[in-house]
Amino acid sequence: MYIYVKVKAKAKTEELSEVGPNRFTICVREAAQRGEANKRVLEIVATHLGRPLSAVRIFSGHTTPNKLLSIKD
């Protein structure tokens, strides 16, 4: 399964909101440096979907706010 995520780094509060089928907007407190925001996004998505962290990975968009995540079944 694939989901599309738009990330807002350095937000005041962490928030996950669903904007459509398999589309999310995620606000994280971490900065978009050294992969900190990406790591937190993966943790948030894994928790929200009830999957282990190892089942969620960034398929594309490592350096951009718009990401495509791959979720293993």
C-alpha positions in Angstrom: 0.0 0.0 0.0 1.2 3.5 -0.7 0.2 6.8 1.0 0.9 10.4 0.1 2.1 12.7 2.8 2.8 16.4 3.0 5.1 17.2 5.8 5.3 20.5 7.7 8.5 20.6 9.7 9.3 22.8 12.7 5.6 23.1 13.7 4.5 24.1 17.1 2.4 21.0 17.6 2.5 17.5 16.1 -0.6 16.7 14.1 -1.8 14.1 11.6 -4.8 14.9 9.5 -6.3 12.9 6.6 -7.1 15.1 3.6 -8.3 12.3 1.3 -8.1 8.6 0.6 -4.4 7.6 1.4 -3.4 11.3 1.7 -2.2 12.9 4.9 -0.8 16.1 6.2 1.6 15.7 9.1 3.1 18.5 11.2 6.2 17.6 13.2 8.3 19.6 15.7 11.6 18.3 14.3 13.6 20.3 11.7 14.1 19.0 8.2 17.8 18.5 8.8 19.7 15.2 9.0 16.5 13.2 8.4 15.0 14.1 11.8 11.6 15.1 10.4 11.5 12.0 8.2 12.2 9.7 11.1 9.4 11.3 13.1 7.0 11.1 10.2 7.7 7.4 9.9 7.0 6.9 13.6 3.7 8.8 13.5 2.5 6.9 10.4 3.4 3.5 11.9 1.6 4.3 15.1 -1.5 5.7 13.3 -1.8 2.6 11.1 -0.9 0.1 13.8 2.1 -1.2 12.0 5.7 -1.8 13.1 8.2 1.0 12.3 10.0 -1.5 10.0 6.9 -1.8 7.8 6.9 1.9 6.8 9.5 3.5 4.5 9.8 6.5 2.3 9.5 5.4 -1.3 10.2 8.9 -2.8 10.5 12.5 -1.6 13.4 12.1 1.0 14.3 15.8 0.6 11.0 17.4 -0.2 7.8 18.0 1.9 5.7 15.9 -0.5 6.5 12.2 0.1 5.3 8.8 -1.1 5.4 6.2 1.7 5.3 2.5 1.2 3.5 0.4 3.8 4.1 -3.4 3.9 1.0 -5.5 4.4 
